[in-house]
Amino acid sequence: MLEKTFAIIKPDAVAAKNAGKIIDRIEAEGFTIKAMKKIHMTKAIAERFYFVHRERPFYNDLTNFMSSGPCIVMCLEKEDAIKGWRALMGATNPDAAEADTLRKLYGKNIDNNAVHGSDAPETAAEEVAFFFTGIELM
């Protein structure tokens, strides 16, 4: 069964001009990009999006980083998309990520790790709806 997930190419990867390589890899891995746009989150939008982490010590740094430059938000689709996207991303810390994963290839450190992905179907639905209206989803 086809499943949707949410993905972000973070400001560090966009600034390093790695977004095209990441998009090419997404498509090569069999994902369909149902919606995609380049945005520059404000601090307030980043705070709303990452609200679930508001009590965590990294929240302020995370929201500052995510509002520091343009990023690319996407809705991806394929069978087992959430599991597949998380495997393609690799471990949160690029140093611990498996070879050939996006974070190993394009991440700098645990804070600047190139990509974000939903962790569950409910989260994916919420995150897709946060950035895309129904008409934007092909």
N, C-alpha and C positions, 0 to 999 in steps of 0.2 A: 504494500500500500504506500502511495506517495505521502510524504510528510514535508511540512515546511519548517524552516528554522530561520533564525535571524543572525546576521553577521555584520560586523563592523571591521573595516580596514582603518586602523587607528591613525591619529595624526603623525606618529613617528614614521610609519610605513608610507604614508602619503608624501610626507616631506622628503623621504629618501628616494622617492620616485619608484617605489616597489609595487604600487597599486596594480599596474598593468600586469605584472608578473603573477601577482596573487589572483587576479581575476582570470587570467589564462589558466592557472592551475585549478581553480574552482571548476571551470568548464571542462578541463581535461579529466577531472575526477568524476564527471557525470552529473554534476549539479546543473539545474536550470535556474537561471537568475530570473525570478518572477518580477522583481522590482529592484531598482538601484538608483541612488542619487548621492551626489556629493554635497555635503553640508558643512557648515562651521557652527558647531554648538556654542551657544552662550553658556556662561557659568550656570545660570539658572536652569537651562535645559539639561545640562549635564547633572546637576543636583537632583532634578526630578527623575531622570532616567535611572540614576544609580541610588535612588532613595533607600532601597533595601539595605544598602551598606552604610547608611548615615551614622551608625554607632561605631563603625570600625575605624581604627586609627589611620588607615590609608585613605579615607573618604575625601578629605580636602585635597590631598595630592592628586588623587584620581580625577576628581572633577576639574581641577586646574589643568591637568594634562589633557583631558578630553575636550576642553574648551580652548586649547592652545593653538589649534590650527584645524584646517579642513580634515574631514574624514569621509569615508564612503560607507553608507548604510545599505544593506541588501536583505531581501527575502530570497532564500534559496529553497529549492525543492528537489527531492529525489527520494527513493526508498530509504528509510532509516536515516533521514537527513541530519537529525540532531546528533546521533552517534557518529555518523560519517564526518560531519563538519568538525566535531570535537576531536576526532582522531586526526584529521588533516591539520588542525591547528597545532596539536601537540601540547605538552605540559605547559602550565602557566609560566613557569620559569624556563626561558629558552635554554639555559645551561643543562636542565634536566630533560629537555624534549628529545624525542627520538630523531635520528637523522632523517632529513628530507621532509620534516614537518614545517609548516609555515613559520612557527615561532623559532625553530632552530635556524631556519634559513634567513629570516628577516627581523627577528626580535633582537633587541639589544640587552635587555635585562627584564626582571620580573615586572617592573613598572612600565617599560616601553617594549611591549611584547607583540606588537604588530597587529593583532587581530582579537576580536571578541566573538563569542558565540553563546547562544542560549543553552541552558543545561537541562531543560525539560519541555515537554509539549506546552504546558501552561505558560511557562516563561516565554517561550517562542511566540505564542499567540499575543501575549501582552507587549512584547518588544516590537513585533511587527506592527501592531496597531498603534504603538507610540509614534512611529515615524512614517507610516504609510496609511493613506485612506484606501478604501475599497477600490476606487477607480484606478488607483496607481498600481494595483496588483494585476498583472496580465492574466 
